[in-house]
């Protein structure tokens, strides 16, 4: 990554981490994917039960594979015939892994969901929630974060899943009520009441959508 972009990301990450701290959440900065993986494994004790949504960022740093290969109870919903049963296990897990669709420079997390298993687990249930977030998802404020979530993340994910939504066909949000819409639930996490529950690893890389 270009040197000046790396410097900018490192400086901006400190602002985001301070914002997270003010919201009772913990933030960390990783200079690359390898550092992000090492930090995640440092935060997750061996023997922990772990679930996750469909986060491409978690896969990108190699975390999901490391957990499958390690001494962890990794709940791989893709391995379950009954997907709903696997999703319900997430609520009692020690850790839930995710990324965000966008977040603000002062530490507010923005997520949109279709089935809502991801946003519901983020809001309540698992003992800990660990986010892996590329610096490409950091936005100036809530307005910009919402626009990113709806006009960048949602269209790409709709295309990834082969859905017939207007945004999948045009690349921008139509505020649709399509049967295929993945914008069913919006979750804005502005504060964590429970100390130590939510952690965010910011990564100096472009991860996910």
C-alpha positions as CSV (number, residue, x, y, z in Angstrom):
1,X,0.0,0.0,0.0
2,X,1.3,3.5,-0.8
3,X,3.3,4.9,2.0
4,X,1.3,8.1,2.5
5,X,-2.0,6.1,2.6
6,X,-0.5,3.8,5.2
7,X,0.6,6.9,7.3
8,X,-2.9,8.4,6.9
9,X,-4.6,5.1,8.0
10,X,-2.4,4.8,11.0
11,X,-3.2,8.4,12.1
12,X,-6.9,8.0,11.4
13,X,-7.1,4.7,13.2
14,X,-6.0,6.4,16.4
15,X,-8.9,8.8,16.2
16,X,-11.3,5.9,15.6
17,X,-9.8,4.0,18.5
18,X,-10.3,7.0,20.8
19,X,-13.9,7.2,19.6
20,X,-14.5,3.6,20.3
21,X,-13.0,4.0,23.8
22,X,-15.4,6.9,24.5
23,X,-18.2,4.5,23.6
24,X,-17.1,1.7,25.9
25,X,-15.6,-0.3,23.1
26,X,-12.0,-1.4,22.5
27,X,-10.1,-0.7,19.3
28,X,-6.8,-2.0,17.9
29,X,-4.8,-1.2,14.8
30,X,-3.1,-3.7,12.6
31,X,-0.6,-2.7,9.9
32,X,-1.5,-5.7,7.8
33,X,-3.6,-8.8,7.6
34,X,-0.9,-10.9,9.4
35,X,-0.9,-8.5,12.4
36,X,-4.7,-8.5,12.4
37,X,-4.8,-12.3,12.5
38,X,-2.3,-12.4,15.4
39,X,-4.3,-9.8,17.4
40,X,-7.6,-11.7,16.8
41,X,-6.0,-15.0,18.1
42,X,-4.6,-13.1,21.0
43,X,-8.1,-11.9,22.0
44,X,-9.8,-15.2,21.6
45,X,-8.8,-17.8,24.2
46,X,-8.3,-21.4,23.1
47,X,-11.4,-23.5,23.8
48,X,-13.8,-20.6,23.1
49,X,-17.0,-21.2,21.2
50,X,-17.1,-19.0,18.2
51,X,-19.7,-18.2,15.6
52,X,-19.8,-15.6,12.8
53,X,-21.9,-14.1,10.0
54,X,-20.8,-14.2,6.4
55,X,-17.9,-11.7,6.9
56,X,-15.5,-11.6,3.9
57,X,-13.1,-9.6,6.1
58,X,-12.8,-12.3,8.7
59,X,-12.0,-14.8,5.9
60,X,-9.6,-12.4,4.2
61,X,-7.2,-12.2,7.2
62,X,-7.3,-16.0,7.6
63,X,-9.1,-16.0,10.9
64,X,-11.9,-18.4,10.1
65,X,-9.5,-21.0,8.8
66,X,-7.1,-20.6,11.8
67,X,-10.1,-21.2,14.2
68,X,-11.2,-24.3,12.3
69,X,-7.6,-25.6,12.4
70,X,-7.0,-24.6,16.1
71,X,-8.2,-25.6,19.5
72,X,-11.5,-23.9,19.3
73,X,-15.2,-24.8,19.1
74,X,-15.8,-23.0,15.8
75,X,-19.5,-23.2,14.8
76,X,-19.3,-23.4,11.0
77,X,-22.8,-22.8,9.8
78,X,-21.8,-24.0,6.3
79,X,-21.3,-27.4,7.8
80,X,-24.8,-27.6,9.2
81,X,-27.7,-28.9,7.2
82,X,-30.0,-26.9,9.5
83,X,-28.7,-23.4,9.1
84,X,-31.2,-22.0,11.5
85,X,-29.9,-24.2,14.3
86,X,-26.3,-23.0,13.6
87,X,-27.4,-19.4,13.6
88,X,-29.2,-19.8,17.0
89,X,-26.0,-21.2,18.5
90,X,-24.4,-17.9,17.9
91,X,-26.4,-16.2,20.7
92,X,-24.8,-18.4,23.3
93,X,-21.3,-18.3,21.9
94,X,-18.3,-16.9,23.6
95,X,-17.4,-14.9,20.5
96,X,-19.3,-13.6,17.5
97,X,-17.1,-12.5,14.5
98,X,-18.2,-9.9,12.0
99,X,-17.2,-6.9,10.1
100,X,-19.2,-3.7,9.6
101,X,-20.8,-2.3,6.5
102,X,-19.4,1.1,7.5
103,X,-18.2,3.0,10.6
104,X,-17.6,6.6,11.6
105,X,-14.3,8.3,12.5
106,X,-15.7,8.7,16.0
107,X,-16.4,5.0,16.5
108,X,-20.1,4.4,15.6
109,X,-20.7,1.1,13.8
110,X,-23.3,0.7,11.0
111,X,-24.6,-2.6,9.8
112,X,-27.5,-3.6,7.5
113,X,-28.9,-7.1,7.4
114,X,-31.3,-9.2,5.4
115,X,-32.0,-12.3,7.6
116,X,-31.0,-10.2,10.7
117,X,-29.1,-13.1,12.4
118,X,-25.9,-10.9,12.2
119,X,-27.3,-7.7,13.5
120,X,-29.3,-9.4,16.3
121,X,-26.1,-11.3,17.5
122,X,-24.2,-8.0,17.4
123,X,-26.8,-6.3,19.5
124,X,-27.4,-9.1,22.1
125,X,-26.4,-12.6,23.0
126,X,-22.8,-13.6,22.4
127,X,-20.5,-12.8,25.3
128,X,-18.0,-11.0,23.0
129,X,-18.3,-9.5,19.5
130,X,-15.1,-9.0,17.6
131,X,-15.1,-6.9,14.4
132,X,-12.4,-7.0,11.7
133,X,-12.6,-3.8,9.7
134,X,-10.6,-2.6,6.8
135,X,-9.8,1.1,6.8
136,X,-11.7,1.4,3.6
137,X,-14.9,1.2,5.6
138,X,-14.2,4.2,7.8
139,X,-16.4,7.2,7.0
140,X,-16.5,10.8,8.2
141,X,-19.9,10.6,10.0
142,X,-23.2,8.7,10.2
143,X,-24.6,10.2,7.0
144,X,-21.6,9.1,5.0
145,X,-21.5,5.7,6.7
146,X,-25.2,5.1,5.9
147,X,-24.6,6.1,2.3
148,X,-21.6,3.7,2.1
149,X,-23.6,0.8,3.6
150,X,-26.5,1.3,1.2
151,X,-24.7,2.3,-2.0
152,X,-21.5,0.3,-1.8
153,X,-21.9,-2.7,0.6
154,X,-25.5,-3.6,-0.2
155,X,-25.2,-3.6,-4.0
156,X,-22.0,-5.6,-4.0
157,X,-23.4,-8.1,-1.5
158,X,-26.7,-8.4,-3.5
159,X,-24.6,-9.2,-6.6
160,X,-22.5,-11.7,-4.6
161,X,-25.6,-13.6,-3.6
162,X,-27.2,-13.4,-7.0
163,X,-30.2,-11.4,-5.8
164,X,-32.7,-9.7,-8.0
165,X,-32.7,-6.2,-6.3
166,X,-32.6,-2.9,-8.1
167,X,-29.2,-2.1,-6.5
168,X,-27.7,-5.3,-7.9
169,X,-28.7,-4.2,-11.4
170,X,-27.7,-0.5,-11.1
171,X,-25.1,-0.3,-8.3
172,X,-27.0,2.2,-6.2
173,X,-29.7,2.1,-3.6
174,X,-33.4,2.5,-4.6
175,X,-34.7,2.2,-1.0
176,X,-36.5,-0.8,-2.4
177,X,-39.1,-3.3,-1.0
178,X,-38.0,-6.1,-3.3
179,X,-38.6,-9.6,-2.0
180,X,-34.8,-10.1,-2.3
181,X,-33.8,-7.0,-0.4
182,X,-31.0,-7.4,2.1
183,X,-31.7,-4.0,3.7
184,X,-34.3,-5.3,6.2
185,X,-32.7,-4.3,9.5
186,X,-30.4,-1.4,10.2
187,X,-28.3,-1.5,13.3
188,X,-26.3,1.6,14.6
189,X,-24.1,0.7,17.5
190,X,-23.2,4.0,19.2
191,X,-22.3,2.6,22.7
192,X,-21.7,-0.7,24.5
193,X,-23.3,-0.9,27.9
194,X,-21.1,-3.9,28.7
195,X,-17.4,-3.3,29.3
196,X,-15.2,-5.5,27.1
197,X,-18.0,-7.0,25.0
198,X,-17.2,-5.2,21.7
199,X,-13.7,-5.0,20.2
200,X,-12.7,-3.7,16.7
201,X,-9.5,-4.6,14.9
202,X,-8.8,-1.9,12.3
203,X,-6.7,-3.2,9.4
204,X,-4.5,-1.2,7.1
205,X,-6.0,-2.8,4.0
206,X,-9.1,-2.8,1.9
207,X,-11.2,-5.7,3.3
208,X,-14.7,-6.8,2.4
209,X,-17.3,-4.6,0.8
